[in-house]
Amino acid sequence: MDPPAPEDCATMADVRAGVDATDRALMALLDRRFGYMRAAARIKPSRTAPRSPMPRGAGCRRRRSASCGNGWSRRR
């Protein structure tokens, strides 16, 4: 059974269940992300090879844009 949404929590047990479920989901996502980093390390021809074909700073701008689209402000 999924925990209630934050706005539907009525008890501290509901909150704890939601936080625990979110932590489990975050850990699974981080594990997947690290898997991609391991793949990049395996694929790169050497440590001195360019990290990404993306212009410097473009990844940060892309992540910032995605976080703002999810309701996050730049000042948190």
C-alpha positions as CSV (number, residue, x, y, z in Angstrom):
1,M,0.0,0.0,0.0
2,D,1.4,3.4,-0.9
3,P,1.6,6.1,1.8
4,P,-0.7,9.1,1.6
5,A,0.3,12.2,-0.3
6,P,1.9,14.9,2.0
7,E,-1.3,17.0,2.0
8,D,-3.3,13.9,3.0
9,C,-1.2,12.9,6.0
10,A,-3.3,12.9,9.2
11,T,-0.8,11.4,11.6
12,M,2.9,11.3,12.2
13,A,2.9,7.6,11.2
14,D,1.5,8.8,7.8
15,V,4.4,11.3,7.6
16,R,7.0,8.7,8.5
17,A,5.6,6.2,6.0
18,G,5.8,8.9,3.3
19,V,9.3,9.9,4.2
20,D,10.5,6.3,4.3
21,A,8.9,5.5,0.9
22,T,10.4,8.6,-0.6
23,D,13.9,7.7,0.8
24,R,13.6,4.3,-0.7
25,A,12.7,5.8,-4.1
26,L,15.6,8.3,-3.9
27,M,18.1,5.6,-3.1
28,A,16.9,3.5,-6.1
29,L,17.2,6.6,-8.3
30,L,20.7,7.4,-7.0
31,D,21.7,3.8,-7.6
32,R,20.5,4.0,-11.2
33,R,22.3,7.4,-11.7
34,F,25.6,5.9,-10.3
35,G,25.1,3.0,-12.7
36,Y,25.2,5.5,-15.6
37,M,28.3,7.1,-14.1
38,R,29.9,3.6,-14.0
39,A,28.9,3.1,-17.6
40,A,30.5,6.4,-18.6
41,A,33.7,5.4,-16.9
42,R,33.7,2.1,-18.7
43,I,33.0,3.7,-22.1
44,K,35.4,6.6,-21.9
45,P,38.7,5.9,-23.6
46,S,40.8,7.5,-20.9
47,R,40.5,9.7,-17.8
48,T,41.7,12.7,-19.8
49,A,39.0,12.4,-22.4
50,P,36.3,15.1,-22.4
51,R,33.6,14.5,-19.9
52,S,30.7,15.3,-22.1
53,P,30.0,16.8,-25.6
54,M,27.7,19.3,-23.8
55,P,29.0,22.9,-23.4
56,R,30.3,23.8,-19.9
57,G,27.4,24.8,-17.6
58,A,24.7,23.4,-19.9
59,G,24.0,20.4,-17.6
60,C,23.6,22.7,-14.6
61,R,21.2,25.0,-16.5
62,R,19.2,21.9,-17.6
63,R,18.9,20.6,-14.1
64,R,18.1,24.0,-12.7
65,S,15.3,24.4,-15.3
66,A,14.0,20.9,-14.5
67,S,13.9,21.6,-10.7
68,C,12.2,25.0,-11.2
69,G,9.6,23.2,-13.3
70,N,8.9,21.0,-10.3
71,G,8.0,23.9,-8.1
72,W,11.5,24.4,-6.6
73,S,12.8,28.0,-6.4
74,R,16.4,28.9,-6.8
75,R,16.5,30.0,-3.2
76,R,15.8,27.2,-0.8
